[in-house]
Amino acid sequence: MQIEEFLKSAHQFKLGHLDTERRHPETWDLDQLANTDLTHAVRLLKSIDLNALQTLISGSSRLNDLRHAIHKTLQNRHRIYLSGCGATGRLALSLESLWRKHQPGVLADQVIAFMAGGDFALVKSVENFEDHPEYGARQLAELGFQDGDLLIGITEGGETPFVLGTIHKALELSHQSPWFVACNPAEQLRSIDRSKEVLEHPRIESWLIPTGPMALAGSTRLQAATVQMLGIGTALFDEIESLFTLPEKIDSTLFHAIVPWVEWESSQYRAKKSVLFETPDLGIAVLTDTTERSPTFSLTPFETGKNLSDCSWVYLCIPQAETSLEAWEILLQRKPRGLTWDHITTPLDTQAITEFDFSNFGKQQRLKRTQSDQSSVLHVHYQDSTFVFWADRLHTEIVAPQGLTPLQTQVLFKMILNIGSLLIMGRMGRYESNVMTWVRPSNG
């Protein structure tokens, strides 16, 4: 019956014609480069990221329109809501965390981000959630969205039902026009009924950033999520002027310094060891990158202290946190928000979230689970405008250019992590050519 039901609606999920799902013409030998010429691979992936940033800048008129809508909303003491799913949900939560960190007091509560499945999904994907527009509508309403508030719905491809559901609900609840942000051209999206409906609605503002194919086909956590995070964040923090010099600054950054880290981490996995990232100040970026590896490359997802059957390849520690709740509050800059819906069989409440313990205590428990001789600690931190990666037999530094804002620093670090983890997975044989042959789909 499940197969029959799926086949009735399968045409809605045939998305191979979208640019974000196509193969990038410059990365057909990415799997080989990851194993034979890391320096060239890093240079290639960096150039693809820079091209995506230029695409964002070329559409800066819409960025300015969004900045104006955000400014007007905040000025009128209303709130900004960011909705997303998967990678876009994680970038939304990252932006909220950054906002709260740098906008203390009353302003901190004026930006609210959420993703399909709630904060639980930041760590582990929740099956089927993104296929339900009614789930998006319900999450938005339960978070207190009301008249005068502004919703920014973020979907890399431009067709995620959950995100589109939040946009339609925002139309219902507020006179403010919601925003629809995606990375495919309008002519492609109009072939999908649910996307066409949003694009042609007179009260919905659309901002399309046509990034083209991803470096790894369909892996929209890469270039699409990067430009969306930077674009929406630039509007939110009112940093448009500094955006125009950013590509030059990033181009001057010596990305090849990540090569020793890539070689070291992949050697740990080849030796059947796990890696524990310990970071006092870059937690949400590290968490985003490491959790996104799981569905993309069929890795064991993060385990809780109760689930000891299999340990993930990688884990996270916020060393200054003594309890799980404290670690989550550092990551999110607020208390975690759980979902307590009766008809959802997977526990998604606050207790289920804090079972993922990223505190110093959680680190000790993790090392016991994996046995200390089978686990390596990788320290990552940002100090004096430098990203530092160090562990036994590893010390590498990437110097960030001067004059970056906190948002731009976060985006630069996202690019570094994305490139590094993509090449690590290539060295582990988790894709062929530039195709996700190990991807684990969990939705339509």
C-alpha positions in Angstrom: 0.0 0.0 0.0 2.8 2.4 0.8 4.4 1.8 -2.6 1.0 2.3 -4.4 0.4 5.6 -2.4 3.9 6.8 -3.3 3.5 6.1 -7.0 0.3 8.1 -7.1 2.3 11.2 -6.2 5.8 10.2 -7.4 5.6 12.7 -10.3 5.7 15.6 -7.7 9.2 14.5 -6.6 10.8 14.0 -10.0 13.2 17.0 -9.8 16.1 16.0 -12.0 15.4 18.9 -14.4 16.3 21.5 -11.6 19.7 23.0 -11.9 20.5 22.3 -8.2 20.0 18.6 -8.9 22.2 18.4 -12.0 25.9 17.4 -12.2 28.5 20.2 -12.2 30.5 20.1 -15.5 33.8 20.9 -13.7 33.7 18.2 -11.0 33.3 15.0 -12.9 36.6 13.7 -11.6 36.0 14.9 -8.0 36.3 11.4 -6.5 39.7 11.0 -8.1 41.0 14.4 -7.1 40.0 13.7 -3.5 42.4 10.9 -3.5 45.2 12.0 -5.8 45.4 15.9 -5.8 43.8 17.5 -2.7 45.4 20.9 -3.4 43.8 21.1 -6.9 40.5 19.8 -5.5 40.4 22.5 -2.8 41.2 25.2 -5.4 38.4 23.9 -7.7 35.8 23.7 -5.0 36.7 27.2 -3.7 36.3 28.6 -7.2 32.8 27.1 -7.5 31.9 28.6 -4.1 33.2 32.0 -5.3 31.1 31.8 -8.5 28.0 31.2 -6.4 28.8 34.3 -4.3 29.1 36.3 -7.5 25.6 35.1 -8.5 24.3 36.3 -5.1 25.9 39.8 -5.6 24.5 40.1 -9.1 21.0 39.8 -7.7 21.6 42.3 -4.9 18.5 44.4 -5.8 16.3 41.8 -4.3 18.6 41.5 -1.3 18.0 45.2 -0.7 14.3 44.8 -0.9 14.4 42.0 1.7 16.6 44.2 3.9 14.0 47.0 3.7 11.2 44.5 4.6 13.2 43.2 7.6 14.1 46.7 8.8 10.5 47.9 8.6 9.3 44.8 10.5 11.8 45.2 13.3 11.1 48.9 13.5 7.5 48.2 14.1 8.4 45.8 16.9 7.3 42.7 15.0 9.2 39.5 14.5 11.2 37.9 11.7 10.6 34.1 11.3 12.9 31.9 9.2 11.7 28.5 8.1 13.7 25.8 6.5 14.2 22.1 6.1 17.4 20.0 6.3 20.3 22.3 5.3 18.1 25.4 5.0 16.6 24.7 8.4 20.1 24.4 9.9 21.2 27.6 8.2 18.1 29.3 9.6 18.9 28.1 13.1 22.5 29.3 12.6 21.3 32.8 11.7 19.1 32.9 14.7 21.9 31.8 17.0 24.2 34.5 15.5 21.5 37.1 15.8 21.0 36.3 19.5 24.7 36.3 20.2 25.2 39.8 18.7 21.7 41.4 19.5 21.3 41.0 23.2 18.2 42.2 25.1 14.8 42.7 23.6 16.0 42.6 20.0 17.3 39.0 20.5 13.7 37.6 20.6 12.7 39.4 17.4 14.3 36.6 15.2 12.8 33.1 15.4 14.1 30.3 13.2 12.7 26.8 12.9 13.1 23.7 10.8 11.1 20.7 9.8 11.0 18.4 12.9 12.0 21.1 15.3 15.4 21.5 17.0 15.8 17.7 17.2 16.2 17.8 13.4 19.4 19.9 13.8 21.1 16.7 14.9 19.1 13.9 13.2 16.8 14.0 10.2 13.1 13.4 10.9 11.6 11.1 8.3 8.8 12.4 6.1 8.5 15.8 7.8 9.5 17.8 4.8 6.8 16.2 2.6 4.0 17.7 4.7 3.0 21.4 4.2 0.5 21.1 7.1 3.4 20.4 9.5 5.1 23.6 8.4 1.9 25.6 8.9 1.4 24.1 12.4 5.0 24.7 13.6 4.7 28.4 12.4 1.4 28.9 14.3 2.7 27.2 17.4 5.7 29.5 17.5 3.3 32.5 17.9 3.4 34.0 14.4 0.9 36.8 14.1 -0.2 39.8 12.1 2.6 42.1 11.3 5.3 39.4 11.5 7.5 38.6 8.5 8.2 35.0 7.3 11.2 34.1 5.1 10.7 30.6 3.7 14.0 29.1 2.6 14.2 26.1 0.3 17.3 25.4 -1.8 15.5 23.7 -4.6 12.3 25.8 -4.3 9.8 23.0 -3.9 10.0 21.6 -0.3 6.4 21.1 0.8 7.1 21.9 4.5 8.6 25.3 3.7 5.8 26.1 1.2 3.3 25.3 3.9 4.8 27.9 6.2 4.5 30.5 3.4 0.9 29.8 2.8 0.2 29.9 6.6 2.0 33.2 6.8 -0.3 34.6 4.1 -3.3 33.6 6.3 -2.0 35.0 9.5 -0.2 38.3 8.6 -0.8 41.2 6.2 3.0 41.2 5.6 4.0 39.6 2.3 6.1 36.4 3.1 9.3 35.8 1.2 10.2 32.7 -0.8 14.0 32.2 -1.3 15.2 29.5 -3.6 18.2 28.7 -5.9 16.6 27.6 -9.2 15.3 29.7 -12.1 11.6 30.5 -12.2 11.1 28.7 -15.6 12.2 25.4 -14.0 10.2 25.8 -10.9 7.0 26.6 -12.8 6.9 23.0 -14.0 6.2 22.0 -10.3 2.6 22.9 -9.4 3.3 23.7 -5.7 6.2 26.0 -6.7 4.3 27.6 -9.5 1.5 28.5 -7.1 3.9 30.3 -4.8 5.8 32.1 -7.6 2.6 33.4 -9.2 0.8 34.5 -6.0 0.5 38.3 -6.0 1.2 38.6 -2.2 4.4 36.4 -2.1 7.8 38.0 -2.6 10.2 35.7 -4.4 14.0 35.9 -4.5 15.6 33.4 -6.7 19.4 33.0 -6.6 20.3 30.7 -9.6 23.5 29.1 -8.3 23.5 26.3 -10.9 24.6 22.8 -10.1 26.3 21.8 -6.8 29.9 20.6 -6.7 28.4 17.3 -5.7 25.2 16.7 -7.7 22.1 17.5 -5.6 24.1 18.2 -2.4 22.4 21.6 -1.7 24.1 21.8 1.7 27.0 23.2 -0.4 26.8 26.3 -2.6 23.0 26.8 -2.4 22.9 26.8 1.4 26.0 29.0 1.6 24.6 31.8 -0.6 21.2 31.6 1.1 22.8 31.9 4.5 25.0 34.8 3.4 22.2 36.5 1.4 19.5 36.4 4.1 22.1 37.1 6.8 23.3 40.1 4.9 19.8 41.5 4.8 19.1 40.7 8.4 22.3 42.3 9.7 22.2 45.1 7.2 25.7 44.4 5.7 25.1 45.0 2.0 27.9 47.4 1.5 30.5 45.0 2.8 29.1 42.1 0.7 30.7 43.5 -2.5 34.2 43.1 -1.3 33.7 39.7 0.3 34.6 37.5 -2.8 38.0 39.2 -3.1 38.6 38.6 0.6 37.6 35.0 0.4 39.7 34.5 -2.8 42.8 35.8 -0.8 42.2 33.2 1.9 44.6 30.2 1.7 42.1 27.3 1.7 44.8 24.8 0.8 45.8 24.9 4.5 42.9 22.4 5.1 44.7 19.6 3.3 46.5 18.3 6.4 43.2 18.2 8.3 41.5 16.3 5.4 44.3 13.8 5.3 44.4 13.4 9.1 40.6 12.9 9.5 40.2 10.5 6.6 43.2 8.5 8.0 41.3 8.1 11.3 38.3 6.6 9.6 40.4 4.3 7.5 41.9 3.1 10.8 38.4 2.4 12.1 38.6 5.2 14.6 36.0 7.9 15.3 36.6 11.7 15.6 35.3 14.0 18.3 35.3 17.7 17.4 35.9 19.9 20.4 35.1 23.5 19.9 34.3 26.3 22.4 33.2 28.9 19.8 32.3 27.3 16.5 29.8 24.7 17.7 26.8 25.3 15.5 28.8 25.4 12.3 30.6 22.2 13.2 27.3 20.5 14.3 25.7 21.5 11.0 28.4 20.1 8.8 28.9 16.9 10.8 25.2 16.0 11.0 24.6 16.7 7.3 27.2 14.0 6.5 24.9 11.3 7.8 22.0 11.4 5.2 24.3 12.5 2.4 26.8 9.7 2.8 24.9 7.0 4.7 26.9 7.4 7.9 25.6 6.3 11.3 23.8 9.4 12.7 24.8 10.9 16.1 23.9 8.5 18.9 22.5 9.3 22.3 23.8 8.0 25.6 20.9 5.5 25.6 21.6 4.2 22.1 24.8 2.3 22.3 24.3 -0.2 19.4 26.5 1.8 17.0 28.5 5.0 17.3 28.7 7.7 14.7 32.0 8.3 13.0 32.1 11.8 14.4 30.7 13.6 17.5 30.8 17.1 19.1 31.8 18.6 22.4 31.4 22.1 23.7 34.1 21.9 26.4 32.9 24.8 28.7 29.4 23.2 29.0 29.0 20.9 32.1 25.5 19.7 31.2 23.7 18.7 28.0 21.2 21.6 28.4 24.0 24.1 28.8 25.7 22.8 25.7 22.4 23.3 23.7 21.9 26.8 25.1 25.5 27.7 23.9 24.8 26.2 20.5 21.4 27.9 20.0 21.8 30.9 22.3 18.5 29.9 23.8 16.7 26.9 25.3 16.0 24.1 22.8 12.4 24.0 21.4 10.9 20.5 21.1 7.7 19.2 19.5 5.2 17.3 21.5 2.7 16.2 18.8 0.6 13.1 19.7 0.6 11.6 16.2 4.4 11.7 15.8 5.9 8.4 16.9 9.5 9.7 17.1 10.1 11.6 20.3 11.0 15.2 19.3 10.6 17.0 22.7 13.2 18.8 24.7 14.1 15.6 26.6 14.8 13.8 23.3 16.9 16.7 22.1 19.1 16.9 25.3 19.7 13.1 25.1 22.3 14.2 22.5 24.9 15.4 25.1 27.6 17.7 23.7 28.8 18.8 27.1 32.2 17.9 28.7 30.4 15.1 30.6 29.0 13.9 27.2 32.5 13.9 25.9 33.7 11.6 28.6 30.7 9.2 28.0 31.4 9.2 24.3 35.0 8.3 24.9 33.9 5.4 27.1 31.5 4.2 24.4 34.1 4.3 21.6 37.1 3.3 23.8 39.7 5.9 24.1 42.2 4.1 21.8 39.6 4.1 19.0 38.6 7.8 19.2 40.6 10.9 18.4 39.9 14.4 19.6 40.1 17.2 17.0 40.2 20.7 18.6 38.8 23.5 16.5 38.6 27.1 17.5 38.8 30.7 16.1 41.4 33.0 17.6 43.1 36.2 16.4 41.3 35.9 13.0 42.6 32.4 12.5 40.8 29.0 12.3 42.9 26.4 14.1 42.6 22.6 13.7 44.8 20.6 16.0 45.1 17.0 17.3 47.8 14.5 17.8 50.1 14.8 14.8 48.0 17.6 13.3 48.2 21.4 13.6 46.9 23.5 10.7 45.8 27.1 10.6 43.7 29.1 8.1 44.0 32.9 8.5 40.8 34.8 7.8 41.0 38.1 6.0 40.8 41.3 8.0 37.5 43.2 8.3 35.0 40.3 8.2 31.8 40.6 10.1 30.7 37.8 12.5 28.2 36.6 9.7 30.9 36.6 7.0 33.3 34.8 9.4 30.6 32.1 9.9 30.0 31.8 6.2 33.7 31.5 5.5 34.0 28.7 8.1 31.0 27.0 6.6 32.8 26.9 3.2 35.9 25.6 4.8 34.0 22.8 6.6 32.0 21.9 3.5 35.0 21.6 1.3 36.9 19.6 3.9 34.2 17.2 4.7 33.3 16.7 1.0 36.9 15.7 0.3 37.1 13.5 3.4 34.0 11.6 2.2 35.5 11.3 -1.3 38.6 9.7 0.2 36.3 7.3 2.0 34.7 6.3 -1.3 31.3 7.8 -0.4 30.5 9.2 -3.9 31.5 8.3 -7.5 32.5 11.0 -9.9 30.3 13.8 -8.5 27.3 11.7 -7.8 25.9 10.9 -4.3 26.0 7.1 -4.7 25.6 6.6 -0.9 22.8 9.1 -0.3 20.1 7.9 2.0 16.7 9.5 1.0 14.1 9.5 3.7 11.2 11.4 2.0 9.4 11.7 -1.2 
